[in-house]
């Protein structure tokens, strides 16, 4: 799976270049982002794509020494289920 990394989002595109999965995390301060949206197209649901997006986001946060606030309900649930990454929460 080839995720595309952008400054404030990580996403997948289909062959027609339509975004079919995304996690967005705009900056809210110098070292803090807000994970505010996770979306997976219905054609991909049930395959663990949202979790993979979160893993990619966590890697990007760690690499850039960023902390995260969470306003996306999926992100809140994901961090609850992955306490080893709670050190990234602002």
N, C-alpha and C positions, 0 to 999 in steps of 0.2 A: 504494500500500500504506500503510495507516494504522496505524503502530505505536503502541502505547499505552506511554507512559513512566510508570514508577512509580519510587519512591525507589531500590529495589534490583533492579529488573528492567525489561526491555523485552519486550513480547509482542504477539502478534496473536490476535484472537478470530474465530471464525466467526459466522455469523448467529445461532446458538443461544447465543452468549456463552461457548462453550467455548474454552479456550486451545489454540491449534493450533501455536504457535511461541513460544519464549521463550529469553532469555538472562538469567541471574541473576548478581548481583554484590553480595553483602552486604559491608558495611564490616567491616574487620578492625582498623582503627585510624582515627585522626582523618582522615587523607588517603589511606588505602589501602583498596581493595576487593579481593575475591577473585572473579574470574570463575570460577565453580564449576560452571556447568551451561548447556548449550545443547541445546535440543530443537526438532525440526521434525517435525510429523506426516507420516506417510508420504504423505498426499495432496498435500503440498507439496514433497516431496523432488525434487532435481534442478533446482530453479528458482532456486538461489542465495539462498534465504531466510536460511540460517544466516550467510552472509557479510554480508548486509544487516543482520541483527541485530548483528553485530560492528561494522559501520560506525556504526550508531546508538549502540552502547555507547561506542565511541571518541569520538564527538562529545560524548556526555554526560560522559565523563571529562574531556575537555579543557575543557568549559564550566564544570565544577565544580572544576578544578585538583586532580584525583585521579590517583593512580597505581594500577596493578593488579598483583596477584599472579595466577597462573594455575594452577588445579587442574583445569580442564576440558580434556580432550585436544584438543577442536576448537579452543579458544581458543589453545592452545599452537601448534598447526599454523597457524592463521590469522596469528598474530603472526610466525611464521617466514616466511610468505609475503608479509608486509607490513612490511618492515623500517623503512619510513618512520614507523611508529607505535611502534617499540620504546622511544622516549623516555618512553612512558607506563608502562613496566614498573618495578615497585618492586624 
